[in-house]
Amino acid sequence: MTVRQTTTSTTTTDSPTGGAARRVEDTFAALHGAEAALLVPGPVAATTAVLLALTNPGGHIVASDQTCDPLRAVLTEELTGLGRTVTFVDCADMDAVTAAVEPATQVVYTQSLSDPLMRLYPLNDIAIHAQMNDLLLVVDNTNLSPAQLRPLEAGAVVVVEDTSPYLDGWGEVGAALVTGLGRYLPRIQEQCARFGGEVDSWAAHLLERSLSTLHLRLAAQRAGAERVAEALRAHPAVSAVHRPSFDESPWALETHEGFGGLLSFEVGPEIRDLSAVLDACRGDGTPLATAARLPARTTHAHLSERVRREAGVSRRLVRLAVGVEDCDALLRGLRRALDACLAENGLAENDRNGGARC
């Protein structure tokens, strides 16, 4: 039996979009190998509801230090007001996770892949530690999707995913989906109902349509991201590329199908104007095209320069979501933009790394 959020919508199963929310929930649950799921209006509301449902007043949560606002603010302010405490740690460091656990700890919350630094988290190890200490593991799988990873199989009890960037490939819906072990979903559903709101039937219909192409889109985006990452590593204007690989994380061969279409890269300190690079990454402007942003000016703009540096997010970091358009055209545009950046600074490519080209 599928657990759904109670609503007062006028949607009926006789309308063209009737039952779309139910079908989206069923499809998402099946993608994760679960029995039920919840469609929730927004990732912050979904995650907050999950953490409130799985903890008691006086409870403690160990959370990934890569959690960004507005969710981070909710965890530190709103949950504290409701009697919970939160400790942020590097969840890629098992020693840090272990040290953060205290008698009141009830939940470990982490992403499967961080954004924008693309850090991969060892969910198997975290899950084993959680199970040994009677803790619940909650995973935000947004940046991989069930096409790349199914965290429930690694030992998570609840999975949360924003519909962007993968579940809703066309960028038409702002919502989130929650799935997990059936015994936890009714209490999560109750918390969601307290927040109010619902995903309207037309948005659910659009999301249902998008989910039907998830694996096809992810295959193309993953292949494109691998090509782009390889090319960027060879360009002298690029000082670092953040993209997981099975070579660096061989343990992921057992759990991951791939690492999706996200990556980030950092240009050298002599390059200050990134406008041409951003323009080259914007693709053809269609919903399934590549998109780029500067985290220091967008998702991390509210942080001080010092805090951003400590988080590894410099002003020269570009976050890239590779689309499904012609990858050759994207690479040509990136190459021209990066070459121009070097030329503007009086640097010849051969002066930087022996003529390596992408």
Secondary structure as UniProt FT lines:
FT   TURN            13..14
FT   TURN            16..19
FT   HELIX           20..31
FT   TURN            32..33
FT   STRAND          37..40
FT   HELIX           43..53
FT   TURN            57..58
FT   STRAND          60..64
FT   TURN            65..66
FT   TURN            69..70
FT   HELIX           71..73
FT   HELIX           74..78
FT   HELIX           79..81
FT   TURN            82..83
FT   STRAND          85..89
FT   TURN            91..92
FT   HELIX           94..100
FT   TURN            103..104
FT   STRAND          105..111
FT   TURN            115..117
FT   HELIX           123..132
FT   TURN            133..134
FT   STRAND          136..140
FT   TURN            142..144
FT   TURN            146..148
FT   HELIX           151..154
FT   STRAND          158..162
FT   TURN            164..167
FT   TURN            169..170
FT   STRAND          176..180
FT   TURN            182..184
FT   HELIX           185..195
FT   HELIX           201..211
FT   TURN            212..213
FT   HELIX           214..233
FT   TURN            236..237
FT   STRAND          238..242
FT   TURN            246..248
FT   HELIX           250..254
FT   TURN            260..261
FT   STRAND          262..267
FT   TURN            269..270
FT   HELIX           275..280
FT   TURN            281..284
FT   TURN            287..288
FT   STRAND          291..293
FT   HELIX           295..297
FT   TURN            298..302
FT   HELIX           305..310
FT   TURN            311..312
FT   TURN            315..316
FT   STRAND          317..321
FT   HELIX           327..344
FT   TURN            345..346
FT   HELIX           349..353
FT   TURN            354..355
//
